[in-house]
Amino acid sequence: MNATVWAYGFYLAVSIALTIWVARTLHKNGRIFLVDSFLGNEPLADSVNHLLVVGFYLVNAGFVTLALKYGEKAADLQQGIEVFSTKIGLVLLVLGCMHFMNLYVFSRMRKRALLAHEPPPVRPQAFLAPVQARVVPIAPGLA
């Protein structure tokens, strides 16, 4: 086998291992956040958590396999390490962006759910009279 095939295999192994590690970490630690976002509905939070992990695997596996084709071909060891680090860096950036996108969406969902359970606003007890605007005359030479 040539060096390119070994580099591809190493890239796939590291990318898949990173994806599995991040997905397991998010699944384990994200449950608490999801239960809170869904106002204590644990079955719904667990179901969404599982669906998020499946989607996470699909998107990242698709990205890793598509990124395999693109980029330079390594001619020597130094260039192989550079190409490998670039591709792994892209995988890590995609993982991080997906993580922050999920956090943003679920924090908005949580905020909306908490607002829906808030008591209605209190009726005002008094009103203030509107303030009359003061008119300032313009100097004759400035108009």
VEXVOLO-355062 format. One record per residue (C-alpha): x, y, z; chain; residue number from 1; residue in one letter. Coordinates in pm, 1 decimal, padded with zeros to 6 digits, always signed. Layout:
REM VEXVOLO-355062
(r (X; Y; Z); 'A'; NUM; 'a')
...
//
This chain:
REM VEXVOLO-355062
(r (+00000.0; +00000.0; +00000.0); 'A'; 1; 'm')
(r (+00119.2; +00350.5; -00069.8); 'A'; 2; 'n')
(r (+00148.1; +00633.2; +00184.3); 'A'; 3; 'a')
(r (-00170.0; +00805.7; +00069.1); 'A'; 4; 't')
(r (-00386.2; +00507.6; +00159.5); 'A'; 5; 'v')
(r (-00223.2; +00488.4; +00502.9); 'A'; 6; 'w')
(r (-00277.3; +00862.8; +00553.0); 'A'; 7; 'a')
(r (-00644.6; +00826.3; +00457.1); 'A'; 8; 'y')
(r (-00687.1; +00536.9; +00695.9); 'A'; 9; 'g')
(r (-00522.8; +00726.9; +00979.4); 'A'; 10; 'f')
(r (-00735.5; +01035.8; +00903.3); 'A'; 11; 'y')
(r (-01056.0; +00828.7; +00905.7); 'A'; 12; 'l')
(r (-00963.2; +00652.3; +01229.7); 'A'; 13; 'a')
(r (-00881.5; +00974.5; +01415.3); 'A'; 14; 'v')
(r (-01185.9; +01159.3; +01276.5); 'A'; 15; 's')
(r (-01425.0; +00880.8; +01369.2); 'A'; 16; 'i')
(r (-01270.5; +00845.2; +01715.4); 'A'; 17; 'a')
(r (-01305.6; +01220.7; +01775.5); 'A'; 18; 'l')
(r (-01665.7; +01216.1; +01653.2); 'A'; 19; 't')
(r (-01755.3; +00925.0; +01882.9); 'A'; 20; 'i')
(r (-01585.5; +01088.2; +02182.0); 'A'; 21; 'w')
(r (-01761.4; +01423.0; +02129.0); 'A'; 22; 'v')
(r (-02099.1; +01256.7; +02066.4); 'A'; 23; 'a')
(r (-02075.5; +01047.3; +02385.1); 'A'; 24; 'r')
(r (-01969.3; +01350.5; +02588.4); 'A'; 25; 't')
(r (-02252.6; +01562.2; +02452.7); 'A'; 26; 'l')
(r (-02504.4; +01280.5; +02502.7); 'A'; 27; 'h')
(r (-02402.1; +01223.3; +02862.9); 'A'; 28; 'k')
(r (-02363.4; +01585.6; +02972.1); 'A'; 29; 'n')
(r (-02634.5; +01732.3; +02749.9); 'A'; 30; 'g')
(r (-02913.6; +01533.5; +02911.8); 'A'; 31; 'r')
(r (-02934.2; +01764.6; +03211.1); 'A'; 32; 'i')
(r (-02955.4; +02068.6; +02985.8); 'A'; 33; 'f')
(r (-03226.6; +01908.4; +02771.8); 'A'; 34; 'l')
(r (-03433.8; +01798.6; +03072.0); 'A'; 35; 'v')
(r (-03422.1; +02157.6; +03193.8); 'A'; 36; 'd')
(r (-03503.6; +02290.3; +02845.2); 'A'; 37; 's')
(r (-03807.6; +02063.8; +02825.4); 'A'; 38; 'f')
(r (-03924.6; +02162.8; +03176.3); 'A'; 39; 'l')
(r (-03856.4; +01826.3; +03337.7); 'A'; 40; 'g')
(r (-04005.8; +01607.0; +03064.9); 'A'; 41; 'n')
(r (-03738.7; +01335.2; +03082.8); 'A'; 42; 'e')
(r (-03877.0; +01099.4; +02814.5); 'A'; 43; 'p')
(r (-03890.0; +01384.9; +02563.8); 'A'; 44; 'l')
(r (-03542.5; +01506.5; +02661.3); 'A'; 45; 'a')
(r (-03396.9; +01155.1; +02626.1); 'A'; 46; 'd')
(r (-03562.4; +01107.8; +02289.7); 'A'; 47; 's')
(r (-03435.0; +01441.5; +02156.2); 'A'; 48; 'v')
(r (-03090.3; +01366.9; +02299.6); 'A'; 49; 'n')
(r (-03078.1; +01036.8; +02110.9); 'A'; 50; 'h')
(r (-03198.9; +01198.8; +01787.9); 'A'; 51; 'l')
(r (-02934.8; +01470.0; +01822.6); 'A'; 52; 'l')
(r (-02661.7; +01208.6; +01856.7); 'A'; 53; 'v')
(r (-02783.9; +01024.7; +01546.1); 'A'; 54; 'v')
(r (-02791.2; +01349.4; +01347.7); 'A'; 55; 'g')
(r (-02450.1; +01442.2; +01486.2); 'A'; 56; 'f')
(r (-02304.2; +01111.7; +01364.8); 'A'; 57; 'y')
(r (-02463.3; +01144.6; +01020.8); 'A'; 58; 'l')
(r (-02347.7; +01501.4; +00958.5); 'A'; 59; 'v')
(r (-01994.7; +01439.2; +01083.9); 'A'; 60; 'n')
(r (-01952.1; +01108.2; +00902.3); 'A'; 61; 'a')
(r (-02069.4; +01278.7; +00583.1); 'A'; 62; 'g')
(r (-01829.8; +01568.4; +00632.8); 'A'; 63; 'f')
(r (-01534.3; +01342.1; +00714.9); 'A'; 64; 'v')
(r (-01588.1; +01127.7; +00407.5); 'A'; 65; 't')
(r (-01636.8; +01430.9; +00179.3); 'A'; 66; 'l')
(r (-01326.6; +01602.3; +00317.1); 'A'; 67; 'a')
(r (-01124.8; +01289.8; +00241.1); 'A'; 68; 'l')
(r (-01123.2; +01371.3; -00130.0); 'A'; 69; 'k')
(r (-01035.2; +01740.7; -00106.8); 'A'; 70; 'y')
(r (-00697.1; +01894.4; -00041.2); 'A'; 71; 'g')
(r (-00344.3; +01825.0; -00151.3); 'A'; 72; 'e')
(r (-00196.8; +01480.8; -00192.0); 'A'; 73; 'k')
(r (+00100.2; +01419.3; +00033.4); 'A'; 74; 'a')
(r (+00430.3; +01371.9; -00144.5); 'A'; 75; 'a')
(r (+00640.7; +01324.2; +00169.4); 'A'; 76; 'd')
(r (+00597.4; +01280.5; +00544.0); 'A'; 77; 'l')
(r (+00601.5; +01652.3; +00626.6); 'A'; 78; 'q')
(r (+00334.3; +01730.7; +00370.9); 'A'; 79; 'q')
(r (+00134.3; +01429.0; +00490.4); 'A'; 80; 'g')
(r (+00133.8; +01558.9; +00847.4); 'A'; 81; 'i')
(r (+00029.3; +01906.4; +00725.3); 'A'; 82; 'e')
(r (-00257.3; +01769.1; +00516.1); 'A'; 83; 'v')
(r (-00365.9; +01543.9; +00803.2); 'A'; 84; 'f')
(r (-00363.7; +01828.9; +01055.5); 'A'; 85; 's')
(r (-00559.9; +02053.7; +00819.6); 'A'; 86; 't')
(r (-00828.4; +01791.3; +00770.3); 'A'; 87; 'k')
(r (-00849.8; +01708.3; +01142.3); 'A'; 88; 'i')
(r (-00866.6; +02080.8; +01216.4); 'A'; 89; 'g')
(r (-01163.7; +02114.7; +00982.1); 'A'; 90; 'l')
(r (-01335.4; +01821.0; +01149.1); 'A'; 91; 'v')
(r (-01282.7; +01980.0; +01490.7); 'A'; 92; 'l')
(r (-01417.2; +02313.9; +01368.2); 'A'; 93; 'l')
(r (-01729.7; +02146.7; +01229.3); 'A'; 94; 'v')
(r (-01779.5; +01958.9; +01557.0); 'A'; 95; 'l')
(r (-01743.6; +02281.9; +01754.6); 'A'; 96; 'g')
(r (-01977.7; +02479.2; +01528.0); 'A'; 97; 'c')
(r (-02242.0; +02208.1; +01550.0); 'A'; 98; 'm')
(r (-02209.1; +02204.2; +01927.9); 'A'; 99; 'h')
(r (-02255.7; +02581.0; +01960.6); 'A'; 100; 'f')
(r (-02542.0; +02579.6; +01711.2); 'A'; 101; 'm')
(r (-02721.9; +02315.1; +01918.4); 'A'; 102; 'n')
(r (-02660.4; +02513.3; +02237.6); 'A'; 103; 'l')
(r (-02801.0; +02826.6; +02076.7); 'A'; 104; 'y')
(r (-03115.5; +02653.0; +01949.4); 'A'; 105; 'v')
(r (-03187.2; +02479.6; +02277.8); 'A'; 106; 'f')
(r (-03120.7; +02787.4; +02488.4); 'A'; 107; 's')
(r (-03377.4; +02973.7; +02274.3); 'A'; 108; 'r')
(r (-03621.9; +02685.7; +02315.6); 'A'; 109; 'm')
(r (-03566.3; +02689.6; +02691.6); 'A'; 110; 'r')
(r (-03619.5; +03064.3; +02710.5); 'A'; 111; 'k')
(r (-03943.8; +03034.5; +02514.1); 'A'; 112; 'r')
(r (-04067.7; +02747.5; +02731.8); 'A'; 113; 'a')
(r (-03989.6; +02939.5; +03051.2); 'A'; 114; 'l')
(r (-04170.6; +03249.9; +02921.7); 'A'; 115; 'l')
(r (-04478.1; +03042.2; +02839.3); 'A'; 116; 'a')
(r (-04502.7; +02934.4; +03204.5); 'A'; 117; 'h')
(r (-04451.8; +03281.7; +03352.2); 'A'; 118; 'e')
(r (-04748.9; +03452.7; +03516.5); 'A'; 119; 'p')
(r (-04914.9; +03724.4; +03309.4); 'A'; 120; 'p')
(r (-04789.8; +04079.2; +03352.3); 'A'; 121; 'p')
(r (-04939.9; +04289.4; +03628.3); 'A'; 122; 'v')
(r (-05193.2; +04553.1; +03523.3); 'A'; 123; 'r')
(r (-05074.0; +04908.4; +03573.5); 'A'; 124; 'p')
(r (-05204.1; +05084.9; +03885.6); 'A'; 125; 'q')
(r (-05156.7; +05440.4; +03756.8); 'A'; 126; 'a')
(r (-05078.8; +05630.7; +03441.4); 'A'; 127; 'f')
(r (-04838.7; +05918.8; +03390.2); 'A'; 128; 'l')
(r (-04950.9; +06224.0; +03199.8); 'A'; 129; 'a')
(r (-04767.3; +06274.4; +02872.5); 'A'; 130; 'p')
(r (-04488.3; +06528.7; +02883.3); 'A'; 131; 'v')
(r (-04546.1; +06832.3; +02662.0); 'A'; 132; 'q')
(r (-04258.8; +06892.3; +02422.3); 'A'; 133; 'a')
(r (-04091.8; +07228.8; +02460.5); 'A'; 134; 'r')
(r (-04056.8; +07426.4; +02137.1); 'A'; 135; 'v')
(r (-03730.1; +07615.8; +02094.6); 'A'; 136; 'v')
(r (-03742.4; +07900.4; +01839.6); 'A'; 137; 'p')
(r (-03478.1; +07898.3; +01569.6); 'A'; 138; 'i')
(r (-03265.1; +08209.4; +01534.8); 'A'; 139; 'a')
(r (-03364.3; +08410.7; +01224.9); 'A'; 140; 'p')
(r (-03020.7; +08381.7; +01060.3); 'A'; 141; 'g')
(r (-02998.1; +07998.2; +01092.6); 'A'; 142; 'l')
(r (-03317.7; +07900.2; +00912.2); 'A'; 143; 'a')
//
